[in-house]
């Protein structure tokens, strides 16, 4: 945040500062509600424009002030991620994941500030090994200390199927652990704080996370106050950046899924988001030209193959191995001297653990994957900027942390194997009674 680099070294930042000066700072704020934003390249972003003008009024061209605002926005976003994930877990009644929300917010923060670079040089296998050793020690020394209630007896009876884990069960657990930890330790974000134009995605994500949180609260409590606040925050999100428009279909799917629980209030929540999205789209095409600007055409990728490949590899990483195997072709003797090929083979086999984990925790992991997939979809068609990944990273981080959590659960808590046949209630009670 305090790096000694003047703001005007970046051409986009310099153009934004010039635009603030020319419009008189906050005195000319109304102009951004009725026209183009600071860079004048065909986007309706009044909230972002006002935030830059406010920073300019407070700090002038002192670089640390703008970066301090970016850091504070990221901090509030991480807090929002924690509360949103916690509320969503409670909504789904997912067991044994009480710490998942806090860990997700922490990993999200470490990734977005680039601090995972401290451990990026370490292999994920070190962490997987630590989990396995801890799990084996826990299995060896853990003994029940208190009488079991009915639910615990039922789970204990089922858990006998996993007392001697099969080889497949261990492979699935190790695969989920490896992929979850390996992706969670990645760092691709180096200048979200230092680069002022990333304010668009930072504000868009901040308001989006809190908007969804308020929507869930409103639908659960059946209160218009929460729904109204969610609509206002979503309006701010779309007034900061265009990417949050993809949250509307996510809310639609959520409302359909929870239609019995929420009833009419789910449709009211969807209506609030739909009206806000319609308002922003109307303002955008009513106040700005519909013809794409030169900058917008420049940002679009030239072919469909590139975006499709980027999108699929982002969601299913083993698909990125296709180019390697295409180059190898029929010359499999390359594997005799090339370690990379064997790494790809092992990684693909371990990915079976991801598939099994998604099936077992399909509600939680499926929801996280849907967030990641939908919010990243429009950005795949553009040339890459790291702030494009900020909103999708909410779902991606939750997916990776939950994936590693599922693997740890298999190792530590002795959950039943996916393919173990669950006994009937009578059989479970009889078995639990005999075991006790």
Secondary structure, DSSP 8 states (H G I E B T S, - for coil): ------GGGSHHHHHHHHHHHHTTGGGGTHHHHSS--TT-SS---HHHHHHHHHHHHHHTT-HHHHHHHHHHHHHHHHHHHHHHHHHHHHHHT-TT-TTHHHHHHHHHHHHHTTGGGGTTTS-HHHHHHHHHHHHHHHHHH----S---HHHHHHHHHHGGGTT--HHHHHHHHHHHHHHHHHHT----S-TTT-GGGHHHHHHHHHHHHHHHHHHHHHHHT-HHHHHHHHHHHHHHHHH-SGGGGHHHHHHHHHHHTHHHHTHHHHHHHHHHHHHHHHHHHHHHHHS-SS--HHHHHHB-S-HHHHHHHHHHHHSGGGGGHHHHHHHTT-GGGGGT-HHHHHHHHHHHHHHHHHHHHHHTHHHHHHHHHHHHHHHHGGGGB---GGGHHHHHHHHHHHHHHHHHHHHHHHHT----TTS----HHHHHHHHHHH-
